[in-house]
Amino acid sequence: MEKFDCVVVGAGPAGLSAALTLGRARRKVAVLDNGRNRNRVTQESHGFLTRDNIKPQEFKDIAIKDLEPYPSVSISNETVQEITKDTETNLFLVTSDNKTYLTEKILLATGVQEEFSLAQIRQYYGKSLYSCPYCDGWELRDQPLAIVAENEDHLLHMTKLVFNWSKDLIVFTNGHQISDNTRNTFEGKKIQVYTDMIKSLHGENGNLESIELESGEAIPRNGGFVIPSFYRPNKFAEQLNCEADENGGIITDGFGRTTVNGVYIAGETEKVGPSSLMIAAADGFKAATGINMDLTLERF
Ligand SMILES: Cc1cc2nc3c(=O)[nH]c(=O)nc-3n(C[C@H](O)[C@H](O)[C@H](O)COP(=O)(O)OP(=O)(O)OC[C@H]3O[C@@H](n4cnc5c(N)ncnc54)[C@H](O)[C@@H]3O)c2cc1C
């Protein structure tokens, strides 16, 4: 079986940036990806220097094209199902839906996915409801916005942040009570608070028009910000025995190295937030230098 220096699982900015750096370092790399990058639902990405306002697919296409000059890098559309380590050889076997790869190093760059307590948010997510004001606050500036969140600390944090982009805010807690202190803080800024359960979101083609409460009252809003829960879409790191911290984040040394020799991690799968293509790409670069340095020292 053909042996790789590194298999990169995930072709988001973290995985693709790592692949570019490893390709330029003349390493033999296979990038495996199943096209579920987190920002695929949005129309435009913002804030990546030189690529402001770019469509996520175009961003990915350019990054993949950048790999073309490096013949030792391949990329294919596959879902990785299992990764195991042979403790005798210290090599990894990466099994996807149609192939098995043998590799010295493995980089997990599989990102995270969102979960919403209100399932209907999904229809508006990336079109008029977002989770990152730095990514999409500018486009929603000065508009009548909703902040939808259930945890009081998250709610307060997000509302203070978004107030910078629009003063026309209404807070929806979907049935969760908030302290008098927080309510007073909001009222001091003329921000209305609805603690009623949300019955339904209304709008067309993902463009929010109003939020209907259980009482039947519909409050007009053009868009806004929500706070999802994030989860890793697989347990590869745990299955490979990588140690996690008390919050479930995989422990690394800052250069992608996990506590298991040969296993590296980069991008949001390492730590969520702030959501940023730029940070994920930088993480991928750093992990690639960690991988390349280890290969160099092992072989020199
Ligand atoms: C609605 C929305 C808007 C956003 N807007 C912006 C913005 O404007 N600016 C900005 O900087 N950031 C934005 N972000 C955040 C940005 O998308 C993330 O920070 C970034 O994508 C994280 O990169 P990553 O490489 O860690 O993960 P991802 O980009 O999520 O890539 C992970 C990849 O791993 C692959 N994968 C997962 N499991 C497997 C498997 N088992 N086998 C094979 N492949 C697998 C997935 O298919 C995916 O392609 C936005 C996010 C969302 C949701």
The ligand as an SDF file (V2000), in Angstrom:
LIG
                    3D

 53 58  0  0  0  0  0  0  0  0999 V2000
  -23.0990   31.0540    8.5330 C   0  0  0  0  0  0  0  0  0  0  0  0
  -21.6050   31.1910    8.6970 C   0  0  0  0  0  0  0  0  0  0  0  0
  -20.9760   32.3150    8.2150 C   0  0  0  0  0  0  0  0  0  0  0  0
  -19.6150   32.4750    8.3910 C   0  0  0  0  0  0  0  0  0  0  0  0
  -19.0200   33.5860    7.8940 N   0  0  0  0  0  0  0  0  0  0  0  0
  -17.6910   33.7460    8.0320 C   0  0  0  0  0  0  0  0  0  0  0  0
  -17.0690   34.9220    7.5260 C   0  0  0  0  0  0  0  0  0  0  0  0
  -17.7170   35.7650    6.9010 O   0  0  0  0  0  0  0  0  0  0  0  0
  -15.7400   35.0860    7.7530 N   0  0  0  0  0  0  0  0  0  0  0  0
  -14.9910   34.1570    8.4430 C   0  0  0  0  0  0  0  0  0  0  0  0
  -13.7870   34.3620    8.6110 O   0  0  0  0  0  0  0  0  0  0  0  0
  -15.5770   33.0350    8.9240 N   0  0  0  0  0  0  0  0  0  0  0  0
  -16.8970   32.8130    8.7380 C   0  0  0  0  0  0  0  0  0  0  0  0
  -17.4850   31.6830    9.2550 N   0  0  0  0  0  0  0  0  0  0  0  0
  -16.6890   30.7530   10.0600 C   0  0  0  0  0  0  0  0  0  0  0  0
  -15.8490   29.8180    9.1900 C   0  0  0  0  0  0  0  0  0  0  0  0
  -16.6800   29.1160    8.3050 O   0  0  0  0  0  0  0  0  0  0  0  0
  -15.0980   28.8270   10.0930 C   0  0  0  0  0  0  0  0  0  0  0  0
  -14.3610   29.5580   11.0660 O   0  0  0  0  0  0  0  0  0  0  0  0
  -14.1370   27.9740    9.2720 C   0  0  0  0  0  0  0  0  0  0  0  0
  -14.8130   27.3300    8.2280 O   0  0  0  0  0  0  0  0  0  0  0  0
  -13.4390   26.9380   10.1400 C   0  0  0  0  0  0  0  0  0  0  0  0
  -12.5230   26.2590    9.3380 O   0  0  0  0  0  0  0  0  0  0  0  0
  -12.0990   24.7420    9.6080 P   0  0  0  0  0  0  0  0  0  0  0  0
  -11.0880   24.4260    8.5400 O   0  0  0  0  0  0  0  0  0  0  0  0
  -11.7210   24.5540   11.0150 O   0  0  0  0  0  0  0  0  0  0  0  0
  -13.4560   23.8940    9.3990 O   0  0  0  0  0  0  0  0  0  0  0  0
  -14.4280   23.7630    8.1460 P   0  0  0  0  0  0  0  0  0  0  0  0
  -14.3130   24.9100    7.2330 O   0  0  0  0  0  0  0  0  0  0  0  0
  -15.7630   23.4580    8.7130 O   0  0  0  0  0  0  0  0  0  0  0  0
  -13.8720   22.4960    7.3750 O   0  0  0  0  0  0  0  0  0  0  0  0
  -13.9130   21.1950    7.9170 C   0  0  0  0  0  0  0  0  0  0  0  0
  -13.9450   20.2080    6.7550 C   0  0  0  0  0  0  0  0  0  0  0  0
  -13.8120   18.8620    7.2520 O   0  0  0  0  0  0  0  0  0  0  0  0
  -14.6110   18.0190    6.4590 C   0  0  0  0  0  0  0  0  0  0  0  0
  -14.9010   16.7820    7.2030 N   0  0  0  0  0  0  0  0  0  0  0  0
  -15.4890   16.6610    8.4270 C   0  0  0  0  0  0  0  0  0  0  0  0
  -15.5730   15.3570    8.7780 N   0  0  0  0  0  0  0  0  0  0  0  0
  -15.0450   14.6600    7.7380 C   0  0  0  0  0  0  0  0  0  0  0  0
  -14.8510   13.2630    7.4940 C   0  0  0  0  0  0  0  0  0  0  0  0
  -15.1930   12.3300    8.3900 N   0  0  0  0  0  0  0  0  0  0  0  0
  -14.3010   12.8870    6.3170 N   0  0  0  0  0  0  0  0  0  0  0  0
  -13.9250   13.7920    5.3760 C   0  0  0  0  0  0  0  0  0  0  0  0
  -14.0760   15.1440    5.5710 N   0  0  0  0  0  0  0  0  0  0  0  0
  -14.6130   15.5590    6.7430 C   0  0  0  0  0  0  0  0  0  0  0  0
  -15.8700   18.8360    6.1680 C   0  0  0  0  0  0  0  0  0  0  0  0
  -16.4990   18.3900    4.9980 O   0  0  0  0  0  0  0  0  0  0  0  0
  -15.2760   20.2540    5.9890 C   0  0  0  0  0  0  0  0  0  0  0  0
  -15.0350   20.5550    4.6160 O   0  0  0  0  0  0  0  0  0  0  0  0
  -18.8540   31.4720    9.0640 C   0  0  0  0  0  0  0  0  0  0  0  0
  -19.4840   30.3420    9.5310 C   0  0  0  0  0  0  0  0  0  0  0  0
  -20.8480   30.1810    9.3440 C   0  0  0  0  0  0  0  0  0  0  0  0
  -21.5140   28.9510    9.8430 C   0  0  0  0  0  0  0  0  0  0  0  0
  1  2  1  0
  2  3  1  0
  2 52  2  0
  3  4  2  0
  4  5  1  0
  4 50  1  0
  5  6  2  0
  6  7  1  0
  6 13  1  0
  7  8  2  0
  7  9  1  0
  9 10  1  0
 10 11  2  0
 10 12  1  0
 12 13  2  0
 13 14  1  0
 14 15  1  0
 14 50  1  0
 15 16  1  0
 16 17  1  0
 16 18  1  0
 18 19  1  0
 18 20  1  0
 20 21  1  0
 20 22  1  0
 22 23  1  0
 23 24  1  0
 24 25  2  0
 24 26  1  0
 24 27  1  0
 27 28  1  0
 28 29  2  0
 28 30  1  0
 28 31  1  0
 31 32  1  0
 32 33  1  0
 33 34  1  0
 33 48  1  0
 34 35  1  0
 35 36  1  0
 35 46  1  0
 36 37  1  0
 36 45  1  0
 37 38  2  0
 38 39  1  0
 39 40  1  0
 39 45  2  0
 40 41  1  0
 40 42  2  0
 42 43  1  0
 43 44  2  0
 44 45  1  0
 46 47  1  0
 46 48  1  0
 48 49  1  0
 50 51  2  0
 51 52  1  0
 52 53  1  0
M  END
$$$$
